[in-house]
Amino acid sequence: LLFRDWNYLLACWELALRILEALDIPSKALTFWSDSTTAISWIQRNDKWGTFLGNRVKEILSITESSQWSYIPGKLNPAYLASRGCTPQQLLRSRWWEGPAFLKAPPESWPNCEFIADEASVNSELKEEKVLDLTVKTEVREWFEKFSSISKIIGVLCWVLRFVDNTRKKLKPSSEVLDNLEKKEVENVLWRMVQRKSFSEKNDSVKKLLVIKDDEGIIRVKTKIIERDDTLDFRFPILLPTKHHLTTCLIRQCHLMNCHAGVQIIAAKLR
């Protein structure tokens, strides 16, 4: 059976099925020829073709072997005549009726016609594989973001540090309430942690301010009232980032403790 291109291949395949059914002969007895190097390559390679072509090739190879599909030069292919047309005289003198002369010889002597396929045409039917590169950025929440009260955060960390200290020193668990010194130490730990993560030496917002580090390693802002007889926190307020969770908790707690007072009162109390 001979054909010229993919559409003819499908028609040839349908014809082959009818012949196999009508004559009750094994499918291995058929040999298919084509001068279409592209169509032959599709069958012989059996790569990951597109849906339509892939299904047809799969159907064809379910009954035949790829070795049954061979290439024949166009000048020897009788199917060339049907696709191009001819005069009655040409038809009478053509190989249309009996095919190429080599078909009359034993299959062992048939020519083995090698070919070079047009790779662009062959690969045009390859199944498109879309590569999607995803970068999943997992934002890890800090443990203190589970709490909305600064007092609660300080209390939790106090108990954790006390447990760690008791474990290291192999002391019996203490049920004593937390004292102000423990709370103050933990508070300093929190402020240092916040500043370390939020501010750096190259931070432009910090460069615009007059800042110092106190004995606890906490960054404080120099104000115009440093000579005033007042607390360190008032004269040198601690520098905190605007949108940090701990800053929000601190402001919220101060706002609630002062009965929802105005902005100026809250700002003064926070010092």
C-alpha positions in Angstrom: 0.0 0.0 0.0 1.4 3.4 -1.0 0.6 6.9 0.0 2.0 10.4 -0.3 1.3 12.5 2.8 -0.4 12.3 6.2 -4.0 12.6 4.9 -3.3 9.9 2.4 -1.7 7.8 5.1 -5.0 7.9 7.1 -6.9 6.9 4.0 -4.4 4.1 3.3 -4.7 2.9 6.9 -8.5 2.7 6.6 -8.1 0.8 3.4 -5.6 -1.6 5.0 -8.1 -2.4 7.8 -10.7 -3.3 5.2 -8.3 -5.5 3.3 -7.2 -7.3 6.4 -10.9 -7.9 7.4 -12.0 -8.9 3.9 -9.2 -11.3 3.0 -8.5 -12.5 6.5 -4.8 -12.1 6.3 -2.4 -11.1 9.1 -1.4 -7.5 9.4 2.2 -8.5 9.3 1.7 -9.4 5.6 1.3 -5.7 4.6 4.0 -3.3 3.7 3.4 0.5 3.6 5.3 2.8 1.3 5.4 6.6 1.1 7.6 9.3 -0.4 6.7 11.5 2.6 9.8 11.4 4.9 7.8 13.4 7.5 4.9 10.9 7.7 7.3 7.9 7.8 9.3 9.6 10.6 6.2 10.2 12.7 5.5 6.4 12.7 9.0 5.1 13.0 10.0 7.4 15.8 6.7 7.3 17.7 7.7 10.2 19.9 5.4 12.4 22.1 3.3 13.8 19.3 0.3 16.1 19.7 -3.0 14.6 20.7 -4.5 14.0 17.2 -1.3 12.7 15.6 -0.3 10.7 18.7 -3.7 8.9 18.8 -3.4 8.0 15.1 0.1 6.7 15.4 -0.8 4.7 18.5 -3.7 3.1 16.6 -1.5 2.2 13.7 1.2 0.7 15.8 -1.3 -1.3 17.7 -1.7 -3.6 14.7 1.5 -3.0 12.6 5.2 -2.6 13.4 7.1 0.5 12.6 9.4 -1.6 10.4 6.4 -2.2 8.0 6.5 1.5 7.1 9.1 2.3 4.5 10.3 5.2 2.3 10.1 5.2 -1.5 11.3 8.0 -3.7 8.6 10.0 -5.4 9.6 8.9 -8.9 8.8 5.3 -8.0 5.6 6.0 -6.1 2.4 5.3 -8.1 0.5 7.5 -5.6 2.3 10.5 -7.1 0.2 10.0 -10.2 -3.1 10.2 -8.4 -2.2 13.4 -6.6 -0.8 15.3 -9.6 -3.1 13.9 -12.3 -2.3 12.7 -15.8 -3.7 12.1 -19.3 -5.3 8.8 -20.3 -2.3 7.9 -22.4 0.1 8.6 -19.4 -2.1 6.5 -17.2 -2.0 3.5 -19.6 1.8 3.7 -19.6 2.3 4.3 -15.9 3.1 2.0 -13.0 -0.3 2.8 -11.5 -1.6 -0.6 -12.4 1.2 -2.8 -11.0 3.3 -0.5 -8.9 7.1 -0.3 -8.9 8.9 -3.1 -10.7 10.8 -4.1 -7.6 7.5 -5.3 -5.9 7.5 -8.3 -8.3 10.8 -9.4 -6.7 11.1 -11.2 -3.4 10.9 -8.9 -0.4 14.5 -9.7 0.5 15.6 -7.9 -2.7 13.5 -4.8 -2.2 15.6 -1.6 -2.0 16.4 -0.1 1.4 15.8 3.5 0.6 17.4 5.7 3.3 16.2 9.3 3.7 16.9 12.5 5.5 13.7 13.9 7.0 12.9 17.6 7.4 13.4 17.9 11.2 11.4 21.1 11.3 8.3 19.4 9.7 8.7 16.3 11.9 9.1 18.2 15.1 6.2 20.6 14.3 3.8 17.9 15.6 5.7 17.3 18.9 3.5 17.7 21.9 4.2 21.1 23.5 5.6 20.8 27.0 5.2 23.9 29.0 7.7 24.4 31.7 6.5 26.4 34.7 9.1 27.6 37.2 7.6 28.3 40.5 9.3 29.9 43.4 7.3 29.4 46.6 8.3 31.8 49.2 7.2 30.6 52.6 6.7 33.3 55.1 7.5 32.0 58.5 5.5 33.7 61.2 7.3 34.7 64.4 6.0 33.0 67.5 4.9 36.3 69.1 2.6 37.1 66.2 0.1 34.6 67.8 -0.4 37.2 70.6 -2.0 40.6 70.4 -0.9 41.8 73.9 2.7 43.0 74.6 2.2 41.9 78.2 1.3 38.4 77.2 4.3 38.2 74.9 6.7 39.3 77.6 5.0 36.9 80.1 5.3 33.9 77.8 9.0 34.6 77.0 9.7 35.1 80.8 8.4 31.7 81.6 10.3 30.1 78.8 13.6 31.7 79.8 13.0 30.8 83.4 12.4 27.1 82.4 15.6 27.1 80.3 17.6 28.6 83.2 16.2 26.2 85.7 17.0 23.2 83.4 20.6 24.3 82.8 21.2 24.8 86.5 19.2 21.7 87.4 17.0 23.6 89.8 13.6 22.6 91.0 10.8 24.4 89.1 9.9 27.7 90.7 6.2 28.6 91.1 7.0 32.2 92.1 5.4 34.9 90.2 7.4 36.8 87.6 9.2 39.9 89.1 9.8 43.2 87.4 13.5 42.5 86.8 12.7 39.4 84.8 10.1 41.3 82.8 12.5 44.2 82.1 15.2 41.8 80.9 12.8 40.0 78.6 11.5 43.4 77.3 15.1 44.4 76.4 15.6 41.1 74.7 12.5 41.8 72.5 13.6 45.3 71.6 17.1 44.2 70.6 15.6 41.4 68.5 13.3 43.8 66.7 16.0 46.4 66.1 18.5 43.8 64.8 15.9 42.5 62.2 14.5 45.9 61.3 17.5 48.3 61.3 21.0 48.0 59.8 24.0 50.3 59.6 23.1 51.1 56.0 19.5 51.9 56.9 18.7 55.4 55.6 15.9 56.0 58.0 18.3 55.5 61.0 21.1 57.6 59.4 18.8 60.6 59.5 18.4 60.4 63.3 20.8 61.0 66.2 21.0 57.6 67.9 23.0 55.9 70.6 23.3 52.5 72.0 22.7 52.1 75.7 24.4 49.6 78.1 21.8 46.9 77.1 22.7 47.3 73.4 19.4 49.0 72.6 19.2 51.8 70.0 17.8 55.0 71.4 17.1 58.4 69.9 18.7 61.5 71.1 16.0 64.2 71.8 16.2 67.9 72.6 15.3 67.2 76.2 18.3 65.0 77.1 19.3 67.5 79.9 15.8 67.2 81.5 15.6 65.6 84.9 13.5 62.6 83.8 13.7 58.9 83.0 16.1 57.4 80.4 13.1 56.2 78.4 11.6 59.7 78.2 14.9 61.5 77.3 16.2 58.7 75.0 13.1 56.8 73.6 13.7 53.4 72.1 13.8 53.3 68.3 11.1 50.9 67.0 10.0 50.1 63.4 6.6 51.5 62.4 5.0 48.4 61.0 6.3 45.7 63.3 3.9 43.5 65.2 5.5 44.3 68.6 5.2 48.0 67.9 1.5 47.6 67.1 0.9 45.5 70.3 2.7 48.1 72.4 0.6 51.0 71.0 -2.6 49.0 71.3 -1.9 48.2 75.0 -1.1 51.8 75.8 -4.2 52.9 74.0 -6.4 50.5 76.0 -4.8 51.3 79.3 -5.4 55.0 78.8 -9.1 54.6 77.9 -8.6 55.3 74.2 -6.9 58.6 74.7 -5.9 60.8 71.8 -2.7 60.6 69.7 -0.7 63.2 71.7 -1.4 61.6 75.0 -0.5 58.1 73.7 2.7 59.4 72.2 3.7 60.9 75.5 2.8 57.8 77.5 4.8 55.6 75.2 7.9 57.4 76.1 
